[in-house]
């Protein structure tokens, strides 16, 4: 499957950095909050192990994701795995899992996904991603100021490179 998305480094979750009026006027609605941990079995090719727990329902899921090269567009293949597979594969990781608090928002016609990465550490940061149906739609999108700094084309801002920098792998 082809993933087309733009990525932004942010100052916080939208509800933390916007007034209630701005939040509403932008068509933002919080849909979901999830605790995530992810690690990389490989960075070339990118093979990511991902575990998630929905904060409101307690529902858990486990996934293995393969990602191709690219910036704005790249191939992404995701498959669900069992808890047993996840736990066994996790033992193979060369570093500690990345921890994220994930918020999913309706943002007008799009979905905005924002993560707070490794909260409480010297490396913590926030980033947001918006997926698009086509490259043309992605390129035409005019990001509002709260999305802060776009890093779509900055290879150093990919999570696999954050993993390498902070996990000494």
N, C-alpha and C positions, 0 to 999 in steps of 0.2 A: 504494500500500500504506500502511496506517495503522501508524505507529510509536508505541508506547506505552512510555515509559521514564521512570525516575527517575534523576536525576543527583546526584552527590556530589563535593565537593572532598575530597581525601584527603591523608594525610601521606606516603604512599609505596605501593609495591606491597604486597599483603597479606603476602607472605613476608618483607618487610622490617620490618613493624610488628607482626606477630603471632609468638608462639612457635610452634614446630612442633606442639605439642599443640593450641593454639587453632586453627591453620590446619586441622588434620585434623578437629577437633570441629565446625567450621563446614561441613564437607563441601566444602572448597575443593580443587580439583585444577587445576594449571596445564595448559592444553591447547595453547597456542600463543603464540609470541612473534614479533612482526612490527615491522619498521621502516616507518614511514609518513611520507609528506610530503603535505601538502594545502594548497591555496590556493583562493581564492574569485574566480571570474570575475565574480560579482555577489553582493551581500548582500541585495538586495531586487529581485526574488525571489532566494532563496538558491540559488546554482549553484556547487557545489564540485567541484574537480578533486582526485583522490586517487590516489596511487601507493603500492604496498605490496610489501615483500619479506619473505617468511617466513624467519626466521633459521635454522631447522633444515634446511629443504629448499631454500632459495634461490629458490623459486617466486615469481614476480612477477605482479601484476595491476594494472590501471589502470581507474579508474571515473570516471564523471560522475554526480553526485548532485544532485537537485533536492529542496528541502525547503520545505514550506508553513509557514505561521505556526502558533503554538501552543506550549504548554509540555509538559504531561504527554502529550498526544496531538497528532500532526501527520502530514500526508501526507509520504511519502518515496518518491521514485522513483529507482532506481539502475540504471545500465546500464554494462556493461563497454565499454571503448574500447580501441583498439589503441595500441601504444607510439608509433606515428607520430602519431596523433591527440593523445595525451597530451603529447608533446614540443612539438607545434605550439601546442596550447592553453596550455601552460605559459608560452610566450613572451608570451602576452597578459595574464598576471597583472600587476596593478598593484603587487605587493609580493612579498617573499621568501616562499617556502613555509614553512609551519609544520612543524616536525619533531616526530615522536612516536615513543616506544617503547611499543608496545601489547602488553598481556598479556591473554589470554582464559582465563577460569577456568570450570570447572563449579562452581556454588555451590548445593549442594542441588539443587532442581528448576529453578534458573535458570542463566542465563549472565551472568557479571559480566565486563565489559570495562573495563580500567583502562589509562589512558594517562599517560605522563610526557611533558609538553609542553615543547618548547624547552629541553631539559636543558642546564645550564651557562650559561644566560643569566640576566639579572636578572628575567626574566618567567616563569621555569620554575614549573610546578606539576603536580600529579597530580589526575586526576579519574576517577571510575568511573561506569558506567552499567549499569543492569539493565533489560532489556526484558521486558515482560509481555504476556500474551495478551489481557487485558481491563483496562479502567480500574479495575474493582472489585478485581481481583487486585493491581494496582499500589497502590491506596489502602490495601488491607489489609496490605501488606507492612510489617513492623516491622524497620527497618534496625539491624543490630548496630553497636556503637560504632566499630569500625574504619573504617566508611564515613564517619565524621567529620561533615561539615556538608552537609546537603542543600541543593541549589541548583536543583532542578527548576523552580521558578517564578521564578527570578531571571534576567531577560533579559540582564543584563550578563555572565552566566556562559556564554552561548551562544558556541560557537567562532567564529561569524561576527563577534560583537562583540569577541572577543579579537583576531581578525584586524584589525579596524578600529583598535583601540587600539594594537596593537604594530607594525603595518605602515604606519601613517600614511596609510591610504586612506580 
